[in-house]
Amino acid sequence: SSLNVVNTEFLVGGKLGSNGLFTLESGALLTNTGASASFILGSDSGSIGSATISGAGTTATLYDAFVGISSGGDNRLVVSNSAVVTTTDVFVVGQAAGGKGIMTISSGADVTTSGDTFIGNSGTGALTIDGSGYTYTGSTVLVGNAAGSVGSLTLSSGGTIDAATVTVQQTGSTFNADIIAIG
């Protein structure tokens, strides 16, 4: 099955104080494209959004993605079991002050973005890539990007990241890896 959304905000946990859960699995397809399109988990004060994208053949093609804009709690995205997620613009985990985003890429899943990846852009963000999970970013990975933000990037158990630059900026932000290969 497939869902095609054009120039629309796709909100999970999008209303004041709400909790939302979204699952894309078993080869399903999601397309959310266009310059006004955003995939957002936890967008409003007090809201929490959680999503799981899982399974071979399962694909999400997005313009941009934000995990944790709201101050409601832990907003989570899990991409696993050979699923594929692609964004044309940016990928942000922990967007706004008070926002908390947690993302896990595992078990052969592949996340690719043409733009920058922010882990803690003004809020708190954590990205863990493990179990042969893979992410490619066309430009830069910024961990703890803005003043007051905290970011954590962890690579373990065969997880990899391919980026032109990985920058850890703010106090308290971390980059942990089993192996770091440069060049």
Phi, psi and chi 1 to 4 in degrees:
 res  aa     phi    psi   chi1   chi2   chi3   chi4
   1 SER       -  160.0   61.3      -      -      -
   2 SER  -143.9  155.0   64.3      -      -      -
   3 LEU  -131.5  122.0  175.6   60.6      -      -
   4 ASN  -117.2  117.1 -172.9   20.9      -      -
   5 VAL  -122.4  129.0 -176.7      -      -      -
   6 VAL  -119.1  130.9  179.0      -      -      -
   7 ASN    51.6   42.5  -77.9  -34.9      -      -
   8 THR  -134.3  143.8  -58.7      -      -      -
   9 GLU   -76.4  125.6  -72.9 -172.4  -23.5      -
  10 PHE  -101.3  104.1 -170.1  105.0      -      -
  11 LEU  -106.6  129.9  -53.0  174.5      -      -
  12 VAL  -119.0  114.3 -179.8      -      -      -
  13 GLY    74.8   54.7      -      -      -      -
  14 GLY  -104.9   -4.0      -      -      -      -
  15 LYS  -114.5  153.5  -61.9 -148.5  179.9 -130.8
  16 LEU   -46.7  119.0 -178.7   66.6      -      -
  17 GLY    73.5    9.8      -      -      -      -
  18 SER   -89.5  160.3   68.7      -      -      -
  19 ASN  -120.2  127.5  -69.3  -31.8      -      -
  20 GLY  -125.0  147.3      -      -      -      -
  21 LEU  -133.9  130.2  175.1   62.8      -      -
  22 PHE  -129.7  132.5  175.2   73.0      -      -
  23 THR  -127.6  129.9  -58.1      -      -      -
  24 LEU  -123.3  119.0 -171.4   70.6      -      -
  25 GLU  -153.8  176.6   60.5 -174.3    5.7      -
  26 SER    56.2   41.7  -56.6      -      -      -
  27 GLY    81.8    9.7      -      -      -      -
  28 ALA   -70.7  156.9      -      -      -      -
  29 LEU  -123.5  136.1  -53.3  174.5      -      -
  30 LEU  -124.6  128.3  168.4   64.0      -      -
  31 THR  -124.3  120.8  -56.2      -      -      -
  32 ASN  -134.3   92.2 -173.9   21.9      -      -
  33 THR  -125.5  169.8   57.5      -      -      -
  34 GLY   109.6  148.8      -      -      -      -
  35 ALA   -60.1  -18.5      -      -      -      -
  36 SER  -101.8    5.1  -61.3      -      -      -
  37 ALA   -88.9  135.9      -      -      -      -
  38 SER  -142.5  143.2  -67.7      -      -      -
  39 PHE  -106.0  112.8 -179.0   78.4      -      -
  40 ILE  -127.2  127.3  -58.5  172.1      -      -
  41 LEU  -106.3  117.0  -57.2  179.4      -      -
  42 GLY    73.5   76.7      -      -      -      -
  43 SER  -102.2  -19.5   67.8      -      -      -
  44 ASP  -120.6  157.0 -152.2  -13.1      -      -
  45 SER   -51.9  130.3 -179.1      -      -      -
  46 GLY    78.3    0.4      -      -      -      -
  47 SER   -94.4  153.1   65.6      -      -      -
  48 ILE  -131.3  130.7  -62.0  173.2      -      -
  49 GLY  -121.5  136.4      -      -      -      -
  50 SER  -133.1  139.9  -63.4      -      -      -
  51 ALA  -141.8  145.6      -      -      -      -
  52 THR  -126.2  127.2  -60.1      -      -      -
  53 ILE  -121.0  113.9  -59.0  171.8      -      -
  54 SER  -148.3  143.6 -179.5      -      -      -
  55 GLY   108.8  145.0      -      -      -      -
  56 ALA   -58.1  135.1      -      -      -      -
  57 GLY    85.0  -10.0      -      -      -      -
  58 THR   -79.2  126.0  -56.1      -      -      -
  59 THR  -137.6  133.3  -56.8      -      -      -
  60 ALA  -119.5  120.5      -      -      -      -
  61 THR  -111.4  113.4  -56.6      -      -      -
  62 LEU  -124.5  154.8  -49.0  169.5      -      -
  63 TYR   -74.4  -55.1  178.7   70.7      -      -
  64 ASP  -147.0  165.8   57.3   26.4      -      -
  65 ALA  -139.8  137.7      -      -      -      -
  66 PHE  -129.8  123.1  -62.6   89.0      -      -
  67 VAL  -112.6  104.3 -179.5      -      -      -
  68 GLY    92.9   72.4      -      -      -      -
  69 ILE   -94.3  -36.5  -67.7  177.8      -      -
  70 SER   -79.9  168.7   71.6      -      -      -
  71 SER  -100.7   25.4   59.0      -      -      -
  72 GLY   -81.0  -26.7      -      -      -      -
  73 GLY   154.8 -154.1      -      -      -      -
  74 ASP   -81.3  110.7  -66.2   -8.5      -      -
  75 ASN   -94.2  130.1  -61.7  -78.0      -      -
  76 ARG  -128.4  141.4  -64.4  179.6 -174.0  -86.8
  77 LEU  -130.0  125.6  174.0   60.1      -      -
  78 VAL  -118.2  123.7  174.5      -      -      -
  79 VAL  -117.9  118.7 -176.3      -      -      -
  80 SER  -149.4  172.6   63.9      -      -      -
  81 ASN    53.6   50.8  -61.5  -40.6      -      -
  82 SER    71.2   13.6  -58.2      -      -      -
  83 ALA   -69.3  158.2      -      -      -      -
  84 VAL  -126.7  130.5  175.0      -      -      -
  85 VAL  -125.7  132.0  175.4      -      -      -
  86 THR  -130.0  133.0  -56.3      -      -      -
  87 THR  -120.3  144.6   65.5      -      -      -
  88 THR   -83.8  -33.8  -55.7      -      -      -
  89 ASP  -105.6 -106.4 -167.6   30.7      -      -
  90 VAL  -115.6  162.4  -63.6      -      -      -
  91 PHE  -126.4  122.1 -145.2  113.8      -      -
  92 VAL  -126.1  128.2 -178.1      -      -      -
  93 VAL  -118.5  107.7 -178.1      -      -      -
  94 GLY    87.9   73.2      -      -      -      -
  95 GLN   -82.4  -57.9  168.5   61.7   17.1      -
  96 ALA  -109.4  161.3      -      -      -      -
  97 ALA   -51.9  127.2      -      -      -      -
  98 GLY    87.8  -15.0      -      -      -      -
  99 GLY   -78.4  141.0      -      -      -      -
 100 LYS  -129.8  124.1 -174.8  172.7 -177.3 -177.3
 101 GLY  -123.5  137.9      -      -      -      -
 102 ILE  -130.3  124.8  -59.8  166.4      -      -
 103 MET  -130.5  138.5 -177.9  173.3  173.9      -
 104 THR  -128.0  131.5  -56.7      -      -      -
 105 ILE  -118.5  121.9  -55.6  168.1      -      -
 106 SER  -150.9  171.7   64.9      -      -      -
 107 SER    52.4   50.3  -57.7      -      -      -
 108 GLY    79.1    7.9      -      -      -      -
 109 ALA   -70.8  155.7      -      -      -      -
 110 ASP  -133.0  122.2 -177.3   -6.4      -      -
 111 VAL  -120.3  125.5  175.1      -      -      -
 112 THR  -127.9  134.8  -59.1      -      -      -
 113 THR  -132.0  140.4 -174.7      -      -      -
 114 SER   -79.9  -23.9  -62.4      -      -      -
 115 GLY  -101.2 -159.0      -      -      -      -
 116 ASP   -78.4  157.0  -67.8  -23.9      -      -
 117 THR  -115.4  125.8  -61.8      -      -      -
 118 PHE  -112.5  126.8  -61.2   90.7      -      -
 119 ILE  -118.5   99.5  -54.4  164.6      -      -
 120 GLY    82.1   76.7      -      -      -      -
 121 ASN   -89.1  -32.2 -166.0   35.4      -      -
 122 SER  -151.3  -16.9  -74.4      -      -      -
 123 GLY  -104.4 -148.9      -      -      -      -
 124 THR  -112.9  127.3  -59.7      -      -      -
 125 GLY  -134.1  144.6      -      -      -      -
 126 ALA  -137.2  127.0      -      -      -      -
 127 LEU  -122.1  123.8  171.5   58.5      -      -
 128 THR  -118.4  128.1  -60.1      -      -      -
 129 ILE  -119.7  116.2  -54.2  169.0      -      -
 130 ASP  -145.8  174.4   64.8   14.6      -      -
 131 GLY    55.1   45.8      -      -      -      -
 132 SER    69.8   17.7  -60.7      -      -      -
 133 GLY   -67.7  154.0      -      -      -      -
 134 TYR  -142.9  139.6  173.3   80.0      -      -
 135 THR  -135.3  142.8 -170.9      -      -      -
 136 TYR  -124.7  132.4  168.2   80.7      -      -
 137 THR  -123.2  133.0 -173.3      -      -      -
 138 GLY   -65.8  -15.8      -      -      -      -
 139 SER  -135.7  -99.1 -170.4      -      -      -
 140 THR  -123.6  145.0  -60.0      -      -      -
 141 VAL  -107.1  120.8  175.2      -      -      -
 142 LEU  -112.1  118.4  -61.4  159.3      -      -
 143 VAL  -106.1  116.5 -177.5      -      -      -
 144 GLY    68.7   64.4      -      -      -      -
 145 ASN   -74.3  -49.5 -176.2   48.6      -      -
 146 ALA  -108.7  159.6      -      -      -      -
 147 ALA   -52.8  133.9      -      -      -      -
 148 GLY    87.5   -7.4      -      -      -      -
 149 SER   -92.0  156.9   63.7      -      -      -
 150 VAL  -134.9  129.4  176.3      -      -      -
 151 GLY  -126.8  151.9      -      -      -      -
 152 SER  -138.8  123.9  171.1      -      -      -
 153 LEU  -117.6  122.8  172.0   58.7      -      -
 154 THR  -127.6  127.0  -57.3      -      -      -
 155 LEU  -114.1  124.2  -52.2  177.9      -      -
 156 SER  -148.3  160.3   63.1      -      -      -
 157 SER    51.0   40.8  -57.5      -      -      -
 158 GLY    92.7    3.6      -      -      -      -
 159 GLY   -69.1  142.0      -      -      -      -
 160 THR  -133.8  157.0   59.6      -      -      -
 161 ILE  -136.4  139.9 -169.0  164.4      -      -
 162 ASP  -124.2  108.5 -176.7   -2.2      -      -
 163 ALA  -143.7  151.9      -      -      -      -
 164 ALA   -64.1  -39.0      -      -      -      -
 165 THR  -147.7  138.9  -53.9      -      -      -
 166 VAL  -119.5  120.5  175.5      -      -      -
 167 THR  -123.2  125.0  -56.2      -      -      -
 168 VAL  -102.4  117.7  179.2      -      -      -
 169 GLN  -109.6  -48.4  -61.6 -173.0  131.9      -
 170 GLN   -95.8  150.0  -60.5  -60.9  -41.0      -
 171 THR   -54.9  133.9  -58.6      -      -      -
 172 GLY    92.1  -11.3      -      -      -      -
 173 SER   -82.9  148.1  -64.8      -      -      -
 174 THR  -138.4  155.1   59.8      -      -      -
 175 PHE  -132.1  112.3  177.0   22.2      -      -
 176 ASN  -118.4  134.2  -57.3  -63.3      -      -
 177 ALA  -149.6  148.0      -      -      -      -
 178 ASP   -67.3  -42.8  -67.9  -19.7      -      -
 179 ILE  -139.4  135.0  -61.9  171.2      -      -
 180 ILE  -119.2  121.8  -63.6  176.3      -      -
 181 ALA  -116.4  126.0      -      -      -      -
 182 ILE  -117.6  126.2  -59.5  172.3      -      -
 183 GLY    84.3      -      -      -      -      -
